[in-house]
Amino acid sequence: MEKRNGVHINIKDLTHRYTAKSPITFEKVNIEADPGEALVIIGRSGCGKSTLLHILAGLLEKSSGIVRLDEKDVTEPSSHWIMMFQAPHLFPWMTVEQNVGTGLRFAHWPEKKMKKRIAEVINLVGLDEYAKNNTQDLSGGQQQRVALARSLVMEPDLLLLDEPFSALDAFTRATLQKDVRAISKQLEFNLVMVTHDIDEAVIMADRALVMAGSPGKIVHDFKVDLDDPRERQDPKVQAMRASLMEIFHHAAGVSADDSNMEGDDANQSDIELAGN
């Protein structure tokens, strides 16, 4: 696949509430990212991080503020920015190839060109030997790779990730985290992800944005300045994790002394970051 140029992300004074009588979800959120940058948004339940992602994807209307990608206002979904969800939402009766090519068929791509692109993307996500298999026969991790391939086949400039690895086992999750980051850097498109896993933020992000409060705000912009590939056992990765954990605790008003977090499972149960 060809390299993408990524996009310049410009979010300015973004505010959202679901109805005029609803409480404000978040207010005056400001985010800027360079082309090819990977952002991960972390925050406690209710701060609005998933809502923010849906607005950036064009799936939800903002209340006020600016959301622009390369100076284009985001008002609706586009093939240039693609979103992956927690569940892969595949067609179980279709093969991997058929699922991956769904968007191309709707776009009326020529058959020969479509087959070539599908093969390239399936190879990119490591599913060559499963190309003819029905997706219902695959493991959860393999199904998420199909969903990833279906997203990448459209050659997006921005991939939005709404906790797509949270239901997977630890080994599969760790593998996909590294693979998705590696693919994004290889093809040079942007990532914006929300997660409840601080380890995941350190592994995948160029910058981690901490959301807190009700209504939510971006309270810290943390640069994850680490070389690739990133291994969790690396002392530099562990030091970065500890720094981000301390920042999160401070933002969320949680004392580090009250925490027993020692990995992914602890992240999920102790902080309970899941949700929006």
Secondary structure, DSSP 4 states (H G I P E B T S, - for coil): -PPP----EEEEEEEE-SSTTSPPSEEEEEEEE-TT-EEEEEE-TTSSHHHHHHHHTTSS--SEEEEEETTEE--S-BTTEEEE-SS----TTSBHHHHHTHHHHHTT--HHHHHHHHHHHHHHTT-GGGTTSBGGGS-HHHHHHHHHHHHHTT--SEEEEESTTTTS-HHHHHHHHHHHHHHHHHHT-EEEEEES-HHHHHHH-SEEEEEETTTBEEEEEEE---PSSP-TTSHHHHHHHHHHHHHHHHHHT--GGG----SHHHIIIII-----
